[in-house]
Amino acid sequence: QVQLVESGGGLVQPGGSLRISCVASGTIFSIVPMGWYRQAPGKQRDLVASITSGGITNYADSVKGRFTISRGDTRNTVHLQMNSLKPEDTAVYYCYVQGFPWGQGTQVTVSS
């Protein structure tokens, strides 16, 4: 069964940091594009960060300099390091792995 499982979300104060991770079950035979999206209540799902099969990263303007996407030690893992978090970063974060359906997401709440 192929699926994505996100983890690491939680409640953090403004200015804090959080690292979320995603593991894709099943076998991935090659390095595929991966990314992170987020969706706040009442809003559309937007791309936050992505990494190509060649390792090129791309970030939404709102998170540049604060978030870092990286692959794990295995082909089926991707992380998002989030620093200097702001209340407007509050959302459900979903990882994207080419060829996989969306997972359940992980809630990130930035609040004092």
N, C-alpha and C positions, 0 to 999 in steps of 0.2 A: 504494500500500500504506500503510494507516494504521498507525502504530505510535508508541510512546513510547520515547525514548532518554534515559536518565538518565546523568549524568556528574558528576565532581568529588569522588567519594568517595575515601577513603584512610585512612591511619593518622595519628592525631594524639594528642598527649599531653593528659592531663586539664588542663582550663583553656584549651585551645586553641580555635581557630576553624576552620570549614570552610564553604565555600559549595558547595552542590550545585545542579545545574540539570537541567532536563528540556525537551526539544524534542519537540513533537508533529508528526510528518510529515503531509503532506496539508493540505488547505485547511480552515481554521476560519472560518466566515462570520460568526460572532457571538462575543461574549465569553461564555465558558462557565465554570462552576465548575471550580476546580482545587484540588488538594491534595497533601499528602504523607502517606504511611503508612510505617510501619516494622515489620519483623518480625525479632525476635531468635530464635536457635535454640531450637526446642521451644516457641515461644510463638505466639500468634495475631498476625495483622496488625492493627495498631492505627493509628487516625488520629492524626497528629501536628499538622498544621496544614491549614487550608483557606481559600480565598478565594472569595467568591461572585461572580457576574457583576457585582454592584454594587460590588465592592471591599471588602466586609465580611470581616474576617479572624476566624478562630477557632483557638484553640490548646489542646492537651492541657495539663492542669494541670502536668504534669511538665516542660514546656518553656517555659511562660509566662515572659516576661522574658528569655529566652535565645535563642529562635529567632524568625526573622522570615521570613514568606512574602511573596513579591512576584511580580508579573508582569513579564515582560521587555518589551522595546520592541515586540515583535510579539505577536499574539494567541495564538501557539502556544508560548510559552515561560513557564516558571515556575521560580522560584529559591527556595532555602531557605538563609538565612544562619543558621549555628549557632555561637553563642558560648558560652563557659564550658562547654565540653563535659565530660561525665562518663562514666566507664566504662559506666554503665547506658544510655547513648545508643548503645552499640554495637549495630548491626543492619544489615540490608539495607533501604535506603530506596527506596520505590517512589512515583512520582508518579501522580496521578490526574487525568485530564482527561475530562470528561463526553463519552461517545460513543466513547472509545478503549479498546482492550484494555490490560491491564497490560503494562508493559515488563519488562526483565530486572532492573531495580533497580541500585542502586549500593551497595557495601559501605562502611560507615563503622565504623572501629574506633578506640575511644578507650582507649589503654593507654600506660603508661610503660615 
